[in-house]
Amino acid sequence: MLATVGVRKRVAAVAAVVGLALSAAGCLADSSTTPPADPLKAAIFTAINAQRAAQGWTPVLNNSPRLEVTAQAWSDQMANGVGLNHQNLSNLLFNDPNYSHYSTLGENLLVGPANLSADQIVQAWMNSPPHRANILNPYFNVAGIGLTRDSHGQLWVCMDYGGLR
């Protein structure tokens, strides 16, 4: 019984943090030409935009502080017990007024060793047809990245993509 109570408290705490993060996302910009402050996130953006350029796709992806908060909240949640599962982006797209000016949303996820480089992360995605499709999707023009390192030495990555109208 004590284990069940502990799990319920943990799930409630994670849900509260995600709820607060998504509420905070409403106050954020949808697009910024300033790269993310985190060096690994910035390197992932650079590697993905290089892949898009190599395929002749434009526009480049700009950093979205709004999507970064959404991706970070989901990355934290995956690392804290949800596991490698996609969040319900359709719910955001159709039911959250903060996302009403998006025409589409997508998501790439990854879990691996904490020392993965940006190039390794992007190459893993490029080797997977559905993830590659998100990277090269010309309708996506903004994205946000969430990174969480758990206590077991795993890196949880969530990259949310958006197409602004």
N, CA, C and O of each residue as an XYZ file, in Angstrom:
660
protein
N       0.823     -1.198      0.000
C       0.000      0.000      0.000
C       0.864      1.258      0.000
O       0.546      2.220     -0.700
N       1.951      1.269      0.771
C       2.812      2.443      0.807
C       3.420      2.720     -0.564
O       3.561      3.878     -0.957
N       3.781      1.666     -1.294
C       4.340      1.859     -2.632
C       3.318      2.500     -3.563
O       3.672      3.353     -4.377
N       2.068      2.102     -3.451
C       1.013      2.668     -4.284
C       0.821      4.150     -3.975
O       0.647      4.957     -4.888
N       0.853      4.508     -2.694
C       0.709      5.913     -2.301
C       1.884      6.717     -2.841
O       1.702      7.835     -3.323
N       3.104      6.149     -2.761
C       4.283      6.837     -3.280
C       4.196      7.063     -4.774
O       4.544      8.138     -5.262
N       3.735      6.062     -5.506
C       3.584      6.197     -6.951
C       2.528      7.237     -7.276
O       2.720      8.045     -8.184
N       1.425      7.234     -6.558
C       0.366      8.228     -6.800
C       0.880      9.638     -6.559
O       0.592     10.544     -7.341
N       1.641      9.836     -5.481
C       2.194     11.163     -5.190
C       3.163     11.588     -6.287
O       3.166     12.745     -6.705
N       3.985     10.647     -6.751
C       4.950     10.954     -7.809
C       4.234     11.324     -9.098
O       4.601     12.302     -9.750
N       3.221     10.559     -9.472
C       2.452     10.853    -10.681
C       1.754     12.205    -10.549
O       1.737     12.987    -11.500
N       1.184     12.484     -9.388
C       0.517     13.773     -9.174
C       1.512     14.918     -9.256
O       1.202     15.970     -9.815
N       2.706     14.726     -8.705
C       3.721     15.779     -8.752
C       4.177     16.026    -10.185
O       4.317     17.176    -10.600
N       4.409     14.962    -10.942
C       4.820     15.111    -12.338
C       3.716     15.797    -13.138
O       3.993     16.689    -13.940
N       2.474     15.388    -12.923
C       1.346     16.009    -13.630
C       1.249     17.492    -13.298
O       0.963     18.305    -14.177
N       1.481     17.849    -12.050
C       1.425     19.258    -11.658
C       2.526     20.057    -12.343
O       2.287     21.168    -12.814
N       3.731     19.495    -12.400
C       4.844     20.185    -13.052
C       4.556     20.368    -14.535
O       4.790     21.447    -15.081
N       4.048     19.323    -15.199
C       3.720     19.428    -16.618
C       2.627     20.473    -16.832
O       2.701     21.267    -17.770
N       1.625     20.474    -15.976
C       0.553     21.462    -16.082
C       1.074     22.880    -15.933
O       0.678     23.769    -16.686
N       1.956     23.099    -14.972
C       2.543     24.425    -14.795
C       3.407     24.809    -15.991
O       3.377     25.954    -16.441
N       4.175     23.855    -16.502
C       5.024     24.140    -17.656
C       4.187     24.524    -18.865
O       4.516     25.478    -19.570
N       3.116     23.794    -19.107
C       2.268     24.115    -20.257
C       1.538     25.430    -20.057
O       1.288     26.148    -21.025
N       1.193     25.759    -18.823
C       0.595     27.067    -18.549
C       1.597     28.173    -18.830
O       1.254     29.206    -19.403
N       2.845     27.945    -18.419
C       3.897     28.934    -18.670
C       4.157     29.088    -20.156
O       4.541     30.168    -20.604
N       3.959     28.034    -20.926
C       4.195     28.086    -22.368
C       3.306     29.124    -23.034
O       3.661     29.660    -24.084
N       2.176     29.409    -22.447
C       1.264     30.396    -23.006
C       1.841     31.797    -23.034
O       1.382     32.639    -23.805
N       2.841     32.061    -22.205
C       3.459     33.383    -22.121
C       4.689     33.510    -23.012
O       5.327     34.563    -23.029
N       5.031     32.470    -23.744
C       6.283     32.439    -24.490
C       6.089     32.708    -25.974
O       4.994     32.578    -26.521
N       7.192     33.087    -26.600
C       7.190     33.330    -28.040
C       7.124     32.013    -28.799
O       7.564     30.973    -28.309
N       6.571     32.075    -29.994
C       6.478     30.894    -30.838
C       7.721     30.685    -31.682
O       7.982     29.567    -32.127
N       8.492     31.736    -31.910
C       9.663     31.602    -32.754
C      10.716     32.616    -32.344
O      10.413     33.758    -31.999
N      11.973     32.161    -32.393
C      13.089     33.030    -32.069
C      14.263     32.634    -32.950
O      14.511     31.448    -33.167
N      14.981     33.621    -33.455
C      16.180     33.316    -34.225
C      17.366     33.078    -33.294
O      18.443     32.692    -33.749
N      17.179     33.304    -32.002
C      18.213     33.025    -31.011
C      18.214     31.535    -30.715
O      17.171     30.970    -30.385
N      19.377     30.886    -30.830
C      19.410     29.440    -30.545
C      19.190     29.182    -29.058
O      19.325     30.088    -28.235
N      18.849     27.932    -28.719
C      18.689     27.608    -27.300
C      19.991     27.866    -26.545
O      21.077     27.767    -27.115
N      19.874     28.195    -25.263
C      21.048     28.483    -24.440
C      21.883     27.229    -24.169
O      23.108     27.307    -24.083
N      21.231     26.085    -24.036
C      21.932     24.831    -23.765
C      22.774     24.444    -24.981
O      22.242     24.377    -26.089
N      24.073     24.189    -24.804
C      24.937     23.866    -25.955
C      24.515     22.612    -26.730
O      24.632     22.589    -27.955
N      24.030     21.576    -26.051
C      23.606     20.367    -26.755
C      22.356     20.645    -27.585
O      22.250     20.184    -28.722
N      21.409     21.400    -27.019
C      20.208     21.754    -27.779
C      20.580     22.575    -29.017
O      20.064     22.329    -30.107
N      21.471     23.543    -28.845
C      21.898     24.380    -29.972
C      22.579     23.526    -31.041
O      22.369     23.742    -32.234
N      23.395     22.556    -30.617
C      24.090     21.682    -31.566
C      23.100     20.783    -32.313
O      23.298     20.496    -33.493
N      22.044     20.340    -31.639
C      21.018     19.530    -32.310
C      20.330     20.366    -33.388
O      20.110     19.885    -34.500
N      19.989     21.616    -33.064
C      19.383     22.509    -34.065
C      20.315     22.666    -35.273
O      19.872     22.586    -36.418
N      21.598     22.888    -35.011
C      22.569     23.073    -36.091
C      22.636     21.821    -36.965
O      22.637     21.920    -38.192
N      22.691     20.647    -36.339
C      22.787     19.397    -37.093
C      21.517     19.135    -37.906
O      21.587     18.663    -39.041
N      20.366     19.442    -37.324
C      19.107     19.222    -38.050
C      18.980     20.197    -39.213
O      18.555     19.811    -40.302
N      19.341     21.449    -38.993
C      19.261     22.415    -40.088
C      20.261     22.076    -41.195
O      20.006     22.368    -42.364
N      21.394     21.465    -40.841
C      22.349     21.012    -41.861
C      21.735     19.873    -42.683
O      21.919     19.824    -43.899
N      21.014     18.965    -42.033
C      20.329     17.884    -42.754
C      19.265     18.449    -43.689
O      19.133     18.006    -44.829
N      18.514     19.421    -43.205
C      17.470     20.036    -44.041
C      18.094     20.738    -45.249
O      17.591     20.626    -46.368
N      19.192     21.463    -45.016
C      19.867     22.177    -46.104
C      20.439     21.193    -47.125
O      20.373     21.439    -48.329
N      21.000     20.082    -46.647
C      21.576     19.077    -47.548
C      20.519     18.471    -48.461
O      20.827     18.039    -49.572
N      19.276     18.440    -47.994
C      18.176     17.902    -48.799
C      17.494     18.989    -49.626
O      16.568     18.707    -50.386
N      17.959     20.244    -49.475
C      17.376     21.344    -50.226
C      16.087     21.883    -49.622
O      15.363     22.636    -50.272
N      15.793     21.496    -48.364
C      14.556     21.945    -47.725
C      14.754     23.283    -47.041
O      15.761     23.519    -46.373
N      13.801     24.127    -47.216
C      13.720     25.353    -46.448
C      12.299     25.417    -45.908
O      11.437     24.746    -46.476
N      12.001     26.129    -44.915
C      12.917     26.992    -44.173
C      13.705     26.197    -43.138
O      13.417     25.032    -42.861
N      14.706     26.867    -42.579
C      15.402     26.256    -41.453
C      14.445     26.261    -40.272
O      13.480     27.025    -40.241
N      14.721     25.412    -39.316
C      13.920     25.417    -38.093
C      14.444     26.492    -37.158
O      15.642     26.554    -36.879
N      13.553     27.331    -36.678
C      13.903     28.297    -35.640
C      13.515     27.724    -34.291
O      12.615     26.891    -34.186
N      14.206     28.180    -33.268
C      13.895     27.770    -31.909
C      12.552     28.365    -31.487
O      12.283     29.542    -31.723
N      11.725     27.547    -30.867
C      10.456     28.013    -30.318
C      10.498     27.876    -28.798
O      10.441     26.757    -28.286
N      10.597     28.987    -28.064
C      10.561     28.882    -26.605
C       9.302     28.171    -26.108
O       9.360     27.434    -25.124
N       8.170     28.383    -26.773
C       6.921     27.708    -26.380
C       7.067     26.188    -26.515
O       6.746     25.443    -25.589
N       7.557     25.734    -27.682
C       7.723     24.299    -27.886
C       8.849     23.730    -27.031
O       8.814     22.553    -26.671
N       9.844     24.543    -26.702
C      10.917     24.078    -25.826
C      10.371     23.746    -24.435
O      10.755     22.736    -23.846
N       9.495     24.575    -23.916
C       8.882     24.304    -22.609
C       8.045     23.025    -22.679
O       8.087     22.200    -21.766
N       7.289     22.866    -23.759
C       6.464     21.670    -23.932
C       7.344     20.423    -24.027
O       7.059     19.408    -23.392
N       8.405     20.504    -24.815
C       9.310     19.359    -24.989
C      10.054     19.042    -23.696
O      10.242     17.874    -23.355
N      10.477     20.080    -22.975
C      11.206     19.839    -21.725
C      10.304     19.176    -20.686
O      10.732     18.262    -19.982
N       9.076     19.628    -20.593
C       8.136     19.015    -19.647
C       7.924     17.540    -19.981
O       7.849     16.702    -19.083
N       7.827     17.220    -21.284
C       7.606     15.828    -21.665
C       8.870     14.991    -21.457
O       8.783     13.840    -21.030
N      10.035     15.556    -21.754
C      11.295     14.864    -21.517
C      11.436     14.516    -20.032
O      11.827     13.403    -19.682
N      11.116     15.474    -19.172
C      11.158     15.228    -17.719
C      10.187     14.123    -17.324
O      10.515     13.250    -16.520
N       9.003     14.173    -17.891
C       7.981     13.182    -17.546
C       8.401     11.784    -18.017
O       8.209     10.807    -17.293
N       8.969     11.684    -19.217
C       9.426     10.379    -19.695
C      10.499      9.817    -18.767
O      10.459      8.640    -18.409
N      11.458     10.657    -18.378
C      12.551     10.213    -17.507
C      12.066      9.836    -16.119
O      12.701      9.036    -15.431
N      10.949     10.406    -15.707
C      10.420     10.162    -14.359
C       9.330      9.103    -14.318
O       8.535      9.075    -13.378
N       9.280      8.230    -15.321
C       8.392      7.095    -15.197
C       7.435      6.829    -16.337
O       6.917      5.717    -16.435
N       7.174      7.795    -17.206
C       6.258      7.554    -18.324
C       6.905      6.634    -19.353
O       6.216      5.876    -20.035
N       8.231      6.702    -19.462
C       8.938      5.902    -20.451
C       8.877      6.547    -21.824
O       8.360      7.652    -21.985
N       9.403      5.852    -22.795
C       9.510      6.377    -24.154
C       8.168      6.268    -24.863
O       7.888      5.287    -25.551
N       7.350      7.289    -24.684
C       6.006      7.358    -25.268
C       5.752      8.775    -25.751
O       6.201      9.743    -25.139
N       5.028      8.884    -26.857
C       4.683     10.203    -27.377
C       3.564     10.826    -26.551
O       2.677     10.138    -26.047
N       3.634     12.156    -26.426
C       2.546     12.877    -25.778
C       1.436     13.121    -26.793
O       1.628     12.924    -27.993
N       0.298     13.541    -26.317
C      -0.849     13.775    -27.182
C      -0.780     15.190    -27.763
O      -1.346     16.130    -27.206
N      -0.080     15.324    -28.885
C       0.048     16.630    -29.519
C      -1.252     17.090    -30.148
O      -1.482     18.293    -30.275
N      -2.100     16.165    -30.543
C      -3.405     16.539    -31.106
C      -4.223     17.307    -30.082
O      -4.947     18.236    -30.438
N      -4.115     16.930    -28.821
C      -4.831     17.640    -27.767
C      -4.373     19.097    -27.700
O      -5.193     20.003    -27.552
N      -3.055     19.321    -27.809
C      -2.556     20.698    -27.815
C      -3.055     21.445    -29.036
O      -3.528     22.577    -28.938
N      -2.946     20.802    -30.184
C      -3.280     21.454    -31.451
C      -4.749     21.855    -31.519
O      -5.085     22.926    -32.025
N      -5.622     20.988    -31.007
C      -7.052     21.238    -31.153
C      -7.724     21.832    -29.925
O      -8.814     22.394    -30.036
N      -7.097     21.721    -28.751
C      -7.787     22.148    -27.532
C      -7.081     23.229    -26.730
O      -7.666     23.766    -25.789
N      -5.844     23.564    -27.070
C      -5.112     24.573    -26.304
C      -5.011     25.844    -27.141
O      -4.397     25.829    -28.208
N      -5.602     26.941    -26.677
C      -5.570     28.177    -27.467
C      -4.154     28.695    -27.729
O      -3.945     29.449    -28.679
N      -3.171     28.300    -26.897
C      -1.786     28.717    -27.125
C      -1.196     28.113    -28.389
O      -0.165     28.577    -28.876
N      -1.837     27.087    -28.922
C      -1.339     26.407    -30.113
C      -2.290     26.577    -31.297
O      -2.149     25.873    -32.298
N      -3.245     27.485    -31.207
C      -4.253     27.638    -32.258
C      -3.676     28.176    -33.569
O      -4.291     27.997    -34.620
N      -2.536     28.816    -33.536
C      -1.941     29.353    -34.759
C      -0.909     28.397    -35.374
O      -0.151     28.778    -36.266
N      -0.892     27.154    -34.886
C      -0.072     26.103    -35.488
C      -0.948     25.303    -36.452
O      -2.093     24.976    -36.141
N      -0.398     24.996    -37.614
C      -1.140     24.160    -38.557
C      -0.826     22.684    -38.336
O      -1.620     21.821    -38.709
N       0.314     22.390    -37.739
C       0.721     21.005    -37.518
C       1.755     20.931    -36.399
O       2.477     21.895    -36.144
N       1.818     19.787    -35.741
C       2.818     19.513    -34.704
C       3.356     18.108    -34.937
O       2.647     17.245    -35.457
N       4.604     17.879    -34.554
C       5.215     16.560    -34.637
C       6.229     16.398    -33.523
O       6.550     17.350    -32.811
N       6.730     15.177    -33.380
C       7.610     14.914    -32.240
C       8.590     13.789    -32.560
O       8.212     12.764    -33.128
N       9.849     13.991    -32.190
C      10.863     12.946    -32.210
C      11.315     12.709    -30.774
O      11.515     13.656    -30.014
N      11.474     11.437    -30.406
C      11.914     11.046    -29.074
C      13.149     10.165    -29.189
O      13.381      9.522    -30.213
N      13.936     10.149    -28.116
C      15.097      9.281    -28.064
C      15.489      9.085    -26.612
O      15.367     10.005    -25.803
N      15.957      7.900    -26.279
C      16.578      7.643    -24.991
C      17.863      6.886    -25.267
O      17.890      5.969    -26.088
N      18.925      7.273    -24.578
C      20.213      6.624    -24.780
C      21.188      7.064    -23.713
O      20.806      7.724    -22.747
N      22.458      6.697    -23.886
C      23.471      7.076    -22.902
C      23.567      8.595    -22.749
O      23.377      9.338    -23.711
N      23.862      9.040    -21.542
C      23.884     10.479    -21.241
C      24.934     11.243    -22.028
O      24.851     12.466    -22.136
N      25.928     10.543    -22.584
C      27.008     11.245    -23.291
C      26.792     11.305    -24.810
O      27.735     11.590    -25.548
N      25.582     11.045    -25.283
C      25.307     11.146    -26.721
C      25.597     12.557    -27.221
O      25.297     13.546    -26.552
N      26.183     12.626    -28.401
C      26.428     13.933    -29.021
C      25.218     14.328    -29.868
O      24.353     13.502    -30.161
N      25.173     15.589    -30.251
C      24.102     16.074    -31.126
C      24.107     15.301    -32.444
O      23.048     14.919    -32.942
N      25.292     15.070    -33.013
C      25.370     14.345    -34.278
C      24.861     12.917    -34.136
O      24.211     12.405    -35.047
N      25.145     12.265    -33.009
C      24.648     10.900    -32.785
C      23.126     10.885    -32.659
O      22.462      9.996    -33.191
N      22.583     11.864    -31.959
C      21.127     11.954    -31.791
C      20.459     12.150    -33.151
O      19.525     11.430    -33.502
N      20.943     13.124    -33.908
C      20.339     13.424    -35.210
C      20.534     12.262    -36.174
O      19.630     11.959    -36.952
N      21.688     11.604    -36.143
C      21.908     10.462    -37.036
C      20.952      9.313    -36.705
O      20.442      8.648    -37.606
N      20.713      9.084    -35.415
C      19.747      8.037    -35.021
C      18.375      8.362    -35.592
O      17.688      7.475    -36.099
N      17.975      9.614    -35.514
C      16.684     10.012    -36.074
C      16.670      9.903    -37.592
O      15.677      9.469    -38.176
N      17.767     10.294    -38.234
C      17.821     10.219    -39.699
C      17.780      8.769    -40.191
O      17.355      8.516    -41.318
N      18.212      7.828    -39.371
C      18.185      6.405    -39.737
C      16.812      5.775    -39.547
O      16.613      4.610    -39.893
N      15.868      6.527    -39.005
C      14.508      6.041    -38.762
C      13.546      6.811    -39.674
O      13.411      8.026    -39.531
N      12.875      6.122    -40.610
C      12.015      6.845    -41.568
C      11.010      7.815    -40.944
O      10.892      8.929    -41.454
N      10.269      7.471    -39.869
C       9.319      8.454    -39.333
C      10.008      9.683    -38.713
O       9.510     10.804    -38.823
N      11.154      9.457    -38.063
C      11.880     10.584    -37.464
C      12.516     11.450    -38.548
O      12.514     12.678    -38.463
N      13.058     10.789    -39.564
C      13.630     11.512    -40.701
C      12.568     12.391    -41.363
O      12.836     13.532    -41.742
N      11.361     11.842    -41.496
C      10.266     12.603    -42.110
C       9.978     13.877    -41.317
O       9.713     14.923    -41.911
N      10.024     13.806    -40.000
C       9.814     15.016    -39.197
C      10.930     16.029    -39.424
O      10.669     17.222    -39.582
N      12.174     15.554    -39.438
C      13.314     16.452    -39.627
C      13.216     17.180    -40.964
O      13.509     18.372    -41.053
N      12.807     16.464    -41.992
C      12.792     17.035    -43.342
C      11.437     17.614    -43.753
O      11.285     18.074    -44.885
N      10.463     17.598    -42.862
C       9.127     18.090    -43.185
C       9.167     19.598    -43.469
O       9.464     20.382    -42.567
N       8.873     20.014    -44.707
C       8.963     21.440    -45.037
C       7.873     22.285    -44.367
O       7.967     23.513    -44.362
N       6.853     21.652    -43.806
C       5.799     22.404    -43.118
C       6.194     22.782    -41.702
O       5.567     23.653    -41.098
N       7.229     22.140    -41.160
C       7.721     22.514    -39.835
C       8.709     23.658    -39.992
O       9.659     23.565    -40.770
N       8.483     24.746    -39.245
C       9.401     25.875    -39.304
C       9.911     26.306    -37.929
O      10.753     27.199    -37.834
N       9.405     25.678    -36.860
C       9.896     25.932    -35.507
C       9.983     24.604    -34.756
O       9.331     23.623    -35.113
N      10.797     24.599    -33.717
C      10.924     23.393    -32.896
C      11.442     23.785    -31.524
O      11.996     24.868    -31.332
N      11.250     22.885    -30.585
C      11.780     23.044    -29.234
C      12.298     21.705    -28.753
O      11.733     20.660    -29.076
N      13.366     21.735    -27.986
C      14.015     20.506    -27.532
C      14.005     20.449    -26.013
O      14.282     21.439    -25.335
N      13.677     19.263    -25.490
C      13.790     18.982    -24.065
C      14.816     17.890    -23.849
O      14.806     16.882    -24.556
N      15.704     18.076    -22.879
C      16.743     17.106    -22.530
C      16.694     16.846    -21.039
O      16.681     17.784    -20.242
N      16.664     15.573    -20.653
C      16.680     15.206    -19.237
C      17.638     14.048    -19.045
O      17.547     13.040    -19.745
N      18.549     14.183    -18.108
C      19.445     13.090    -17.733
C      18.911     12.503    -16.430
O      18.754     13.210    -15.435
N      18.633     11.197    -16.453
C      18.073     10.573    -15.255
C      19.180     10.018    -14.351
O      20.361     10.058    -14.697
N      18.782      9.513    -13.213
C      19.738      9.015    -12.220
C      20.408      7.706    -12.650
O      21.347      7.255    -11.995
N      19.939      7.095    -13.737
C      20.514      5.844    -14.233
C      21.482      6.074    -15.391
O      21.925      5.119    -16.030
N      21.809      7.328    -15.661
C      22.751      7.630    -16.728
C      22.160      7.640    -18.116
O      22.879      7.468    -19.100
N      20.854      7.841    -18.210
C      20.183      7.885    -19.506
C      19.842      9.329    -19.875
O      19.513     10.145    -19.013
N      19.924      9.623    -21.155
C      19.512     10.914    -21.692
C      18.183     10.720    -22.394
O      18.055      9.882    -23.286
N      17.199     11.500    -21.986
C      15.858     11.471    -22.587
C      15.719     12.746    -23.417
O      15.908     13.853    -22.913
N      15.387     12.573    -24.696
C      15.287     13.713    -25.620
C      13.898     13.751    -26.210
O      13.378     12.736    -26.674
N      13.302     14.925    -26.188
C      12.033     15.170    -26.856
C      12.221     16.411    -27.728
O      12.591     17.474    -27.229
N      11.968     16.275    -29.016
C      11.997     17.430    -29.922
C      10.616     17.575    -30.517
O      10.146     16.711    -31.257
N       9.970     18.685    -30.183
C       8.641     18.981    -30.714
C       8.781     19.963    -31.866
O       9.464     20.981    -31.749
N       8.129     19.649    -32.974
C       8.168     20.460    -34.195
C       6.813     21.123    -34.384
O       5.779     20.568    -34.012
N       6.829     22.317    -34.966
C       5.573     22.992    -35.252
C       5.612     23.699    -36.595
O       6.658     24.126    -37.084
N       4.430     23.800    -37.163
C       4.254     24.592    -38.375
C       3.362     25.764    -38.036
O       2.161     25.604    -37.823
N       3.959     26.954    -37.987
C       3.185     28.156    -37.709
C       2.440     28.568    -38.957
O       2.973     28.500    -40.065
N       1.187     29.000    -38.770
C       0.390     29.466    -39.912
C       0.882     30.800    -40.388
O       0.337     31.355    -41.341
